[in-house]
Structure formats: structure tokens, C-alpha cells
Amino acid sequence: MATLSTHLRRWSRTYGFRITLLYVALFGVSILILFGVIYWITAEFMEDQLRAAIATELSSLVDDFGSSGIDSTVDAIRRRVGSREHEASYYLLQDAAGHKVSGNLPAMAATAGWYELPIPAQPGDDTDSSVAMAVRSCASMNSAVIQ
């Protein structure tokens, strides 16, 4: 009487078992590659959309600064920080010396170009830390710098 282990050993040596095992392994690898590519494409698309939204917002503030001056820009930032529509948006307006003029972020050193910015913890937020996409723009007028 053959035991179960001898039946399994004999069965695992067959061509049908080996080809099925190879097929399952190739299918698994191809699914992993497919989902990896989908994830990568989606992440790139979302980052492009985020950069476009930030650039539009920044352009609006810089235009406001250029046409109406610093006081109008400060008011625009204060309105946006206080609105529910911009609840998850972060702003920082600093003067040329690096002092905070307006916004909901603390003053920080200027960094050129796009970068990830650490977000301060919010009351009631259960996550440890968050990051946001940020860009620095300088617009000189009356010794002011928009960052």
C-alpha cells in the first residue's frame, strides 16, 4: 500500500505537473509586472495633475501680486487658508528676509524648484507625518518674495 507521500512524489515528477507549475509562476510574474506598470503610470499621472494644480494656484497668486501688490496677495492667501475649499492646501508668503507674512505654514528656508515639504500635524490627525508637493516662486515688488 502506497502512502500519500509516495503518490505526491510520483505525481510531482510528471510533465503535466511541471508545466502547470511553470504556467502558474509565469502568470504570477506577469500579473505583478502588470500591476507595477499600472501603479507607476497612475502615480505619474497623479503627480502631473498635482503639479498643474499647484502651478495654476501659484500663477493666480503671482498675477494678483503683480497687479495689486502685496496687500492684495496677503488677503487672497488669508481667504484661501480660511475657506473650506482650500482646507487641504498650504500656503506660505515670506518677505525677502525670510520672515512669514501670511499663510498656514511656518517660515522656512527657501528651496529652488519642486520638492516635498513636511506638513505639520493637524489636531485630530491620526497619521504620524505627511508630505506635500511644493514649489518656490519669487516675485520681487516692494521687497517682497512669494514662496
C-alpha positions as a Markdown table, in Angstrom:
| # | Residue | x | y | z |
|---|---|---|---|---|
| 1 | Met | 0.0 | 0.0 | 0.0 |
| 2 | Ala | 1.5 | 3.2 | -1.2 |
| 3 | Thr | 1.4 | 6.1 | 1.2 |
| 4 | Leu | 0.3 | 9.6 | 0.4 |
| 5 | Ser | 3.8 | 11.0 | 0.2 |
| 6 | Thr | 4.9 | 8.4 | -2.4 |
| 7 | His | 1.8 | 9.3 | -4.5 |
| 8 | Leu | 2.6 | 13.0 | -4.3 |
| 9 | Arg | 6.3 | 12.4 | -5.1 |
| 10 | Arg | 5.3 | 10.4 | -8.2 |
| 11 | Trp | 2.7 | 13.0 | -9.2 |
| 12 | Ser | 5.1 | 15.9 | -8.8 |
| 13 | Arg | 7.6 | 14.3 | -11.3 |
| 14 | Thr | 5.1 | 14.3 | -14.1 |
| 15 | Tyr | 5.3 | 16.5 | -17.1 |
| 16 | Gly | 1.8 | 17.9 | -16.6 |
| 17 | Phe | 2.5 | 19.0 | -13.1 |
| 18 | Arg | 5.8 | 20.7 | -14.1 |
| 19 | Ile | 4.2 | 22.6 | -17.0 |
| 20 | Thr | 1.3 | 23.7 | -14.8 |
| 21 | Leu | 3.7 | 24.9 | -12.1 |
| 22 | Leu | 5.7 | 26.8 | -14.8 |
| 23 | Tyr | 2.4 | 28.3 | -16.1 |
| 24 | Val | 1.3 | 29.5 | -12.6 |
| 25 | Ala | 4.7 | 31.0 | -11.9 |
| 26 | Leu | 4.8 | 32.9 | -15.3 |
| 27 | Phe | 1.2 | 34.1 | -14.8 |
| 28 | Gly | 2.0 | 35.3 | -11.3 |
| 29 | Val | 5.1 | 37.2 | -12.5 |
| 30 | Ser | 3.2 | 38.8 | -15.4 |
| 31 | Ile | 0.4 | 39.9 | -13.1 |
| 32 | Leu | 3.0 | 41.5 | -10.7 |
| 33 | Ile | 4.6 | 43.3 | -13.7 |
| 34 | Leu | 1.2 | 44.4 | -15.0 |
| 35 | Phe | 0.1 | 45.9 | -11.6 |
| 36 | Gly | 3.5 | 47.5 | -11.2 |
| 37 | Val | 3.2 | 49.3 | -14.5 |
| 38 | Ile | -0.4 | 50.4 | -13.8 |
| 39 | Tyr | 0.7 | 51.7 | -10.4 |
| 40 | Trp | 3.7 | 53.6 | -11.9 |
| 41 | Ile | 1.6 | 55.2 | -14.7 |
| 42 | Thr | -1.2 | 56.2 | -12.2 |
| 43 | Ala | 1.3 | 57.7 | -9.8 |
| 44 | Glu | 3.0 | 59.7 | -12.6 |
| 45 | Phe | -0.4 | 60.9 | -13.8 |
| 46 | Met | -1.5 | 62.0 | -10.3 |
| 47 | Glu | 1.8 | 63.8 | -9.7 |
| 48 | Asp | 1.4 | 65.7 | -13.0 |
| 49 | Gln | -2.1 | 66.7 | -12.1 |
| 50 | Leu | -0.9 | 67.9 | -8.7 |
| 51 | Arg | 1.9 | 69.9 | -10.2 |
| 52 | Ala | -0.5 | 71.5 | -12.7 |
| 53 | Ala | -2.9 | 72.4 | -9.9 |
| 54 | Ile | -0.1 | 74.0 | -7.8 |
| 55 | Ala | 1.2 | 75.9 | -10.8 |
| 56 | Thr | -2.3 | 77.3 | -11.5 |
| 57 | Glu | -2.7 | 78.3 | -7.9 |
| 58 | Leu | 0.7 | 79.9 | -7.8 |
| 59 | Ser | 0.2 | 81.7 | -11.1 |
| 60 | Ser | -3.0 | 83.2 | -9.8 |
| 61 | Leu | -1.3 | 84.5 | -6.7 |
| 62 | Val | 1.7 | 85.8 | -8.6 |
| 63 | Asp | -0.7 | 87.6 | -11.0 |
| 64 | Asp | -2.5 | 89.1 | -8.1 |
| 65 | Phe | 0.8 | 90.2 | -6.6 |
| 66 | Gly | 1.9 | 91.8 | -9.9 |
| 67 | Ser | -1.4 | 93.7 | -10.5 |
| 68 | Ser | -2.5 | 94.6 | -6.9 |
| 69 | Gly | 0.6 | 94.4 | -4.7 |
| 70 | Ile | 1.5 | 92.6 | -1.5 |
| 71 | Asp | -1.6 | 93.6 | 0.5 |
| 72 | Ser | -4.0 | 92.0 | -2.1 |
| 73 | Thr | -1.9 | 88.8 | -2.1 |
| 74 | Val | -1.9 | 88.6 | 1.7 |
| 75 | Asp | -5.7 | 89.0 | 1.7 |
| 76 | Ala | -6.0 | 86.3 | -1.1 |
| 77 | Ile | -3.9 | 83.9 | 0.9 |
| 78 | Arg | -5.9 | 84.6 | 4.1 |
| 79 | Arg | -9.2 | 84.0 | 2.3 |
| 80 | Arg | -7.9 | 80.7 | 0.9 |
| 81 | Val | -6.5 | 79.5 | 4.2 |
| 82 | Gly | -9.8 | 80.2 | 5.9 |
| 83 | Ser | -12.0 | 78.6 | 3.2 |
| 84 | Arg | -13.3 | 75.0 | 3.3 |
| 85 | Glu | -12.5 | 74.7 | -0.4 |
| 86 | His | -8.8 | 75.1 | 0.4 |
| 87 | Glu | -8.8 | 73.1 | 3.6 |
| 88 | Ala | -6.1 | 70.7 | 2.5 |
| 89 | Ser | -4.0 | 73.5 | 0.8 |
| 90 | Tyr | -0.9 | 75.0 | 2.4 |
| 91 | Tyr | 0.4 | 78.5 | 1.7 |
| 92 | Leu | 3.4 | 80.5 | 2.8 |
| 93 | Leu | 4.2 | 84.1 | 1.9 |
| 94 | Gln | 7.6 | 85.3 | 3.1 |
| 95 | Asp | 9.3 | 88.6 | 2.7 |
| 96 | Ala | 12.8 | 89.0 | 1.2 |
| 97 | Ala | 14.4 | 88.4 | 4.7 |
| 98 | Gly | 12.6 | 85.1 | 5.1 |
| 99 | His | 10.0 | 86.3 | 7.6 |
| 100 | Lys | 6.5 | 84.9 | 7.4 |
| 101 | Val | 4.0 | 87.4 | 6.0 |
| 102 | Ser | 0.9 | 85.2 | 5.5 |
| 103 | Gly | -0.1 | 81.5 | 5.2 |
| 104 | Asn | -0.7 | 78.4 | 7.3 |
| 105 | Leu | 2.9 | 77.1 | 7.3 |
| 106 | Pro | 5.8 | 78.2 | 9.5 |
| 107 | Ala | 8.6 | 80.3 | 8.0 |
| 108 | Met | 11.3 | 78.1 | 6.3 |
| 109 | Ala | 14.4 | 78.4 | 4.2 |
| 110 | Ala | 13.8 | 78.9 | 0.5 |
| 111 | Thr | 14.4 | 76.0 | -1.7 |
| 112 | Ala | 14.5 | 76.3 | -5.5 |
| 113 | Gly | 12.3 | 74.2 | -7.7 |
| 114 | Trp | 9.9 | 71.4 | -6.8 |
| 115 | Tyr | 10.3 | 69.5 | -3.6 |
| 116 | Glu | 8.4 | 67.5 | -0.9 |
| 117 | Leu | 7.5 | 69.6 | 2.1 |
| 118 | Pro | 6.8 | 68.1 | 5.5 |
| 119 | Ile | 3.3 | 69.1 | 6.8 |
| 120 | Pro | 2.9 | 69.9 | 10.4 |
| 121 | Ala | 0.5 | 67.6 | 12.3 |
| 122 | Gln | -3.1 | 68.8 | 12.4 |
| 123 | Pro | -5.3 | 68.5 | 15.5 |
| 124 | Gly | -7.3 | 65.2 | 15.3 |
| 125 | Asp | -5.0 | 63.8 | 12.6 |
| 126 | Asp | -4.1 | 60.2 | 13.3 |
| 127 | Thr | -1.2 | 60.0 | 10.8 |
| 128 | Asp | 2.3 | 60.4 | 12.1 |
| 129 | Ser | 3.6 | 62.7 | 9.3 |
| 130 | Ser | 2.6 | 63.9 | 5.9 |
| 131 | Val | 4.3 | 65.4 | 2.9 |
| 132 | Ala | 3.1 | 67.8 | 0.3 |
| 133 | Met | 4.4 | 68.8 | -3.1 |
| 134 | Ala | 5.8 | 72.4 | -3.0 |
| 135 | Val | 7.3 | 74.9 | -5.4 |
| 136 | Arg | 9.1 | 78.2 | -4.8 |
| 137 | Ser | 8.4 | 81.2 | -6.9 |
| 138 | Cys | 10.0 | 84.6 | -6.4 |
| 139 | Ala | 8.3 | 87.8 | -7.5 |
| 140 | Ser | 10.1 | 91.0 | -6.5 |
| 141 | Met | 8.0 | 94.1 | -5.8 |
| 142 | Asn | 8.4 | 96.4 | -2.9 |
| 143 | Ser | 11.0 | 94.0 | -1.3 |
| 144 | Ala | 8.6 | 91.0 | -1.2 |
| 145 | Val | 9.1 | 87.5 | -2.2 |
| 146 | Ile | 6.3 | 85.0 | -2.8 |
| 147 | Gln | 7.4 | 81.5 | -1.8 |
